[in-house]
Amino acid sequence: CYYSKVDGLQGSQLTKAKRFIKLNLVKPLTNNTWFMGALPGNSTNYIVIRNKEGSAWSCQCQFNKKTGHSCSHILAVQLHISNEFEGGWFPLEQRNSINLYR
């Protein structure tokens, strides 16, 4: 799967990112900042930030801080953007092939 190869992401991270989207937990704060609501059973919210050039992402979660790799929160925001704006993070042919609700 293409998405499992992006920035060291694992299948479970994609599954978790899809849940954030399905539950409408991704909330834009500014053009480059998003609030990530907590999944059911978790009380921790996070902020995801994209630099002004759009080339670097960061999240407050421990996974991103420790590894420097994209986490499920960053992936959820990228999926959110790709579904909102044509020409988003994933190429169109790949956006059309992903099923966020399975």
Secondary structure, 3 states (H helix, E strand, C coil): CHHHHHHHCCHHHHHHHHHHHHCCCEEEEECCEEEECCCCCCCCCEEEEECCCCCCEEECCHHHHHHCCCCHHHHHHHHHHHHHCCCCCCCHHHHHHCCCCC
